[in-house]
Amino acid sequence: MDTRTKIVLITGANRGLGKNSALKIAEKGLDVIITYRGNEEEARAVVNEIKGMGRNAAAFQLDTKDHKSFNAFVKNVTDHLQETTGSSNIDYLVNNAGTALYSPITEVTEEQLDDMVDIHFKGVFFLTQKLLPFINDGGGIVNISSGLARFATPGSSVYGSIKAGVEMLTKYMAKELGSRKIKANVVAPGAIETDFGGGRVRDNKDINTMIAGATALGRVGLPDDIGGVVAFLCSEDAGWINGQRIEVSGGMFL
């Protein structure tokens, strides 16, 4: 039996859903590497919180839109791991980092669409590609999608469509990496109260009320509703779950 402490790398984990997932992962006894795009202070606070739980943690800057930076990022992470653990490998990769775009089809610009593809699809694809040599056999990949890949709400055509692409990509990952016993799954949150997209779900009372009314459990989601599911997929208990989409939305738009 492998008694080695497992290591999870989760992108965009200095706040919101990513932060909650990182903390839930640490609660399960795994060590965590998080990334942040700009707010190093927030990231350091998350690292300190994880260390306070008795787990090892580190934070690295990463902009998932900047694909040319991925080689240097991977080298920084693997060098750190080699120095601190004696191995350059991780066990799980959680592709969480992202940003929102709310705009009707008639108003979306080519630049906006390209940015979203770069962040949410190419970023996931190529970061995973670069890290695959350093993911231990038997490990796993968790890609964060959205309920918007299942149902359509006006203004989210680009975001929802790209997330649908990520969901199909995840199936290909599961198929192609099966020989290494690496699992690949999707967690698709419904609308949650974070500062994602400027905090509109959290701060706009009309939107919040509408979503609560469209959700079987009668409220908007919270980061605490999602992080535990991500952490579960980074555990041996989820070892026979592969190529699956798990929507965590409280029953939104059933």
C-alpha positions as CSV (number, residue, x, y, z in Angstrom):
1,M,0.0,0.0,0.0
2,D,1.3,3.5,-0.9
3,T,1.6,5.4,2.3
4,R,3.4,8.4,0.7
5,T,1.7,11.8,1.1
6,K,-0.1,12.7,-2.1
7,I,0.4,16.1,-3.7
8,V,-2.3,18.2,-5.5
9,L,-1.6,21.1,-7.8
10,I,-4.7,23.4,-8.1
11,T,-4.7,26.5,-10.3
12,G,-6.4,29.8,-9.3
13,A,-6.6,28.8,-5.6
14,N,-5.9,32.1,-3.8
15,R,-9.7,32.8,-3.4
16,G,-13.2,31.5,-4.0
17,L,-13.9,28.0,-5.2
18,G,-10.2,27.3,-5.7
19,K,-9.3,28.3,-2.2
20,N,-12.1,26.3,-0.7
21,S,-11.0,23.2,-2.7
22,A,-7.4,23.6,-1.6
23,L,-8.5,23.7,2.0
24,K,-10.8,20.7,1.6
25,I,-8.0,18.8,-0.1
26,A,-5.6,19.6,2.8
27,E,-8.3,18.4,5.3
28,K,-8.1,15.0,3.6
29,G,-4.3,14.9,4.4
30,L,-2.9,15.8,1.1
31,D,-0.2,18.4,0.4
32,V,-1.1,21.3,-1.9
33,I,0.5,23.6,-4.4
34,I,-1.7,26.5,-5.4
35,T,-1.3,29.1,-8.2
36,Y,-2.4,32.7,-8.3
37,R,-2.4,35.2,-11.2
38,G,-1.8,38.5,-9.4
39,N,-2.6,38.6,-5.7
40,E,0.4,37.0,-4.0
41,E,-0.8,38.2,-0.6
42,E,-4.0,36.2,-0.8
43,A,-2.1,33.2,-2.0
44,R,0.4,33.4,0.9
45,A,-2.6,33.5,3.3
46,V,-4.0,30.3,1.8
47,V,-0.6,28.6,2.1
48,N,-0.3,29.7,5.7
49,E,-3.8,28.4,6.4
50,I,-2.9,25.0,4.9
51,K,0.4,24.8,6.8
52,G,-1.6,25.6,10.0
53,M,-3.5,22.4,9.3
54,G,-0.3,20.4,9.4
55,R,0.1,20.0,5.6
56,N,2.8,21.2,3.3
57,A,1.9,24.0,0.8
58,A,3.4,26.4,-1.6
59,A,2.2,29.1,-4.0
60,F,3.4,29.9,-7.5
61,Q,2.4,32.7,-9.9
62,L,0.7,31.5,-13.1
63,D,-1.3,33.2,-15.8
64,T,-3.1,30.4,-17.6
65,K,-3.6,32.7,-20.6
66,D,0.2,33.0,-21.0
67,H,1.0,29.6,-22.5
68,K,4.6,30.5,-23.2
69,S,5.2,30.7,-19.5
70,F,4.2,27.1,-18.8
71,N,7.7,25.6,-19.3
72,A,9.2,27.9,-16.7
73,F,6.3,27.4,-14.4
74,V,6.6,23.6,-14.5
75,K,10.3,23.8,-13.9
76,N,9.8,26.1,-10.9
77,V,7.2,23.7,-9.4
78,T,9.2,20.5,-10.1
79,D,12.4,21.9,-8.9
80,H,10.7,22.9,-5.6
81,L,9.2,19.5,-5.3
82,Q,12.5,17.8,-6.0
83,E,14.2,19.9,-3.3
84,T,11.5,19.5,-0.7
85,T,10.2,15.9,-1.3
86,G,12.9,14.2,-3.3
87,S,10.6,13.7,-6.2
88,S,9.5,16.2,-8.9
89,N,6.1,14.6,-9.3
90,I,2.5,15.4,-8.2
91,D,-0.5,13.1,-7.9
92,Y,-3.4,15.3,-8.9
93,L,-3.9,18.3,-11.1
94,V,-7.0,20.5,-10.7
95,N,-7.6,22.9,-13.5
96,N,-9.6,25.6,-11.8
97,A,-8.3,29.0,-12.8
98,G,-10.6,31.1,-15.0
99,T,-12.5,34.2,-15.5
100,A,-16.0,35.1,-16.6
101,L,-17.5,36.8,-19.7
102,Y,-21.1,38.0,-19.7
103,S,-22.0,39.4,-23.1
104,P,-24.7,38.6,-25.7
105,I,-23.5,37.0,-28.9
106,T,-24.2,40.2,-30.8
107,E,-21.6,42.1,-28.7
108,V,-18.8,39.6,-28.2
109,T,-15.5,40.7,-29.8
110,E,-12.9,38.4,-31.4
111,E,-10.4,39.5,-28.7
112,Q,-12.8,38.5,-25.9
113,L,-13.5,35.1,-27.5
114,D,-9.8,34.5,-28.0
115,D,-9.0,35.4,-24.4
116,M,-11.6,33.0,-23.1
117,V,-10.3,30.2,-25.4
118,D,-6.7,30.9,-24.3
119,I,-7.6,30.8,-20.6
120,H,-10.3,28.1,-20.4
121,F,-9.4,25.7,-23.2
122,K,-5.8,26.1,-24.4
123,G,-4.7,26.9,-20.8
124,V,-6.2,23.6,-19.6
125,F,-5.0,21.6,-22.5
126,F,-1.4,22.8,-22.6
127,L,-0.8,23.0,-18.8
128,T,-2.0,19.5,-18.5
129,Q,0.2,18.4,-21.4
130,K,3.3,20.0,-19.8
131,L,2.5,18.4,-16.4
132,L,1.7,14.9,-17.6
133,P,5.3,13.7,-17.4
134,F,5.2,14.7,-13.7
135,I,1.8,13.2,-12.7
136,N,2.3,9.9,-11.0
137,D,0.7,6.9,-12.6
138,G,-2.6,6.2,-10.7
139,G,-3.1,9.9,-10.1
140,G,-5.9,12.1,-11.5
141,I,-7.0,15.2,-13.3
142,V,-10.0,17.3,-12.3
143,N,-11.2,19.9,-14.7
144,I,-13.7,22.6,-13.5
145,S,-16.5,23.2,-15.8
146,S,-19.9,24.8,-15.3
147,G,-23.6,24.2,-15.3
148,L,-23.6,26.5,-18.2
149,A,-22.3,23.7,-20.3
150,R,-25.6,21.9,-19.8
151,F,-28.2,24.7,-19.8
152,A,-28.1,28.0,-21.6
153,T,-28.6,31.5,-20.1
154,P,-28.3,34.6,-22.2
155,G,-24.9,36.2,-22.1
156,S,-22.8,33.1,-21.4
157,S,-22.5,31.7,-24.9
158,V,-18.7,31.9,-25.0
159,Y,-18.1,30.7,-21.5
160,G,-20.6,27.8,-21.6
161,S,-19.5,26.7,-25.1
162,I,-15.8,26.5,-24.1
163,K,-16.6,24.7,-20.9
164,A,-18.5,22.1,-23.0
165,G,-15.3,21.7,-24.9
166,V,-13.4,21.1,-21.7
167,E,-15.9,18.4,-20.8
168,M,-15.3,16.6,-24.0
169,L,-11.5,17.1,-23.6
170,T,-11.8,15.4,-20.2
171,K,-13.3,12.3,-21.8
172,Y,-10.3,12.2,-24.2
173,M,-7.9,12.6,-21.3
174,A,-9.6,9.7,-19.5
175,K,-9.3,7.5,-22.6
176,E,-5.8,8.3,-23.5
177,L,-4.4,8.3,-20.0
178,G,-6.1,5.1,-18.9
179,S,-3.0,3.0,-19.6
180,R,-1.3,5.0,-16.8
181,K,-4.3,4.5,-14.5
182,I,-4.7,8.3,-14.5
183,K,-8.3,9.3,-14.0
184,A,-9.9,12.5,-15.5
185,N,-13.2,13.9,-14.4
186,V,-15.2,17.1,-14.5
187,V,-16.8,19.0,-11.6
188,A,-19.4,21.4,-12.9
189,P,-20.6,23.9,-10.3
190,G,-23.9,25.7,-10.6
191,A,-24.0,29.4,-9.7
192,I,-22.1,30.1,-6.5
193,E,-21.6,33.1,-4.3
194,T,-18.0,34.2,-5.0
195,D,-16.4,37.3,-6.5
196,F,-16.2,35.4,-9.9
197,G,-17.6,37.6,-12.6
198,G,-17.4,40.7,-10.4
199,G,-19.5,38.9,-7.7
200,R,-22.7,39.3,-9.6
201,V,-24.3,36.1,-8.3
202,R,-23.4,37.1,-4.7
203,D,-24.2,40.8,-4.9
204,N,-27.0,41.2,-7.4
205,K,-30.2,40.5,-5.4
206,D,-32.4,39.9,-8.5
207,I,-29.9,37.3,-9.9
208,N,-29.5,35.6,-6.6
209,T,-33.2,35.3,-6.1
210,M,-33.8,34.0,-9.7
211,I,-31.1,31.3,-9.2
212,A,-32.4,30.3,-5.8
213,G,-35.9,29.9,-7.4
214,A,-34.5,27.8,-10.2
215,T,-32.6,25.4,-7.8
216,A,-34.3,22.5,-6.2
217,L,-32.6,23.1,-2.9
218,G,-33.8,26.6,-2.9
219,R,-30.7,28.7,-2.6
220,V,-27.5,29.7,-4.5
221,G,-24.4,27.6,-4.0
222,L,-21.5,28.5,-1.8
223,P,-17.8,27.5,-2.2
224,D,-18.2,25.1,0.7
225,D,-20.7,23.2,-1.5
226,I,-18.1,22.5,-4.2
227,G,-14.7,22.1,-2.6
228,G,-15.4,18.8,-0.9
229,V,-16.4,17.2,-4.2
230,V,-13.1,18.3,-5.8
231,A,-11.3,16.9,-2.8
232,F,-13.2,13.7,-3.0
233,L,-12.0,13.2,-6.6
234,C,-8.4,13.7,-5.3
235,S,-8.8,10.6,-3.2
236,E,-8.6,6.8,-3.5
237,D,-12.3,6.7,-2.6
238,A,-12.9,8.0,-6.1
239,G,-10.5,5.6,-7.8
240,W,-13.1,4.0,-10.0
241,I,-14.7,7.3,-11.2
242,N,-13.3,8.2,-14.6
243,G,-14.4,10.3,-17.6
244,Q,-17.4,11.6,-15.6
245,R,-19.1,14.9,-15.3
246,I,-20.3,15.6,-11.7
247,E,-22.6,18.6,-11.6
248,V,-22.7,20.3,-8.1
249,S,-25.6,22.7,-8.4
250,G,-28.2,21.8,-5.8
251,G,-30.5,20.8,-8.7
252,M,-30.4,23.9,-10.8
253,F,-32.7,23.9,-13.9
254,L,-33.8,20.3,-13.5
